[in-house]
């Protein structure tokens, strides 16, 4: 698993591999850093192939934090299994989160230049 925070005009957190109970603390640290920037964020899970309940819980926690300060998250998901999990738990129904198929699509929707 790799995690990176890119400082563009808005924070982009990119995670690859798996998000599970073994590594959610590492993902949370980077997400907290991104949240500390005071902007909407992009969470790029394009190359995430597995997410367990710990990963889902982390997403809900992040969304809750963003909701409390009136900010939004663009979630980029390519893997069909990860999309299914995110859909089943209801993340797409939350007002401040949007799900996208590509990073370029997410950045365009958030008013940023595509990479």
PyMOL commands that set and color helices and strands:
alter all, ss='L'
color gray80, all
select helices_A, chain A and resi 24-35+53-68+80-88+91-93+103-109
alter helices_A, ss='H'
color red, helices_A
select strands_A, chain A and resi 2-7+11-19+41-51+73-77+97-100
alter strands_A, ss='S'
color yellow, strands_A
deselect
rebuild
show_as cartoon
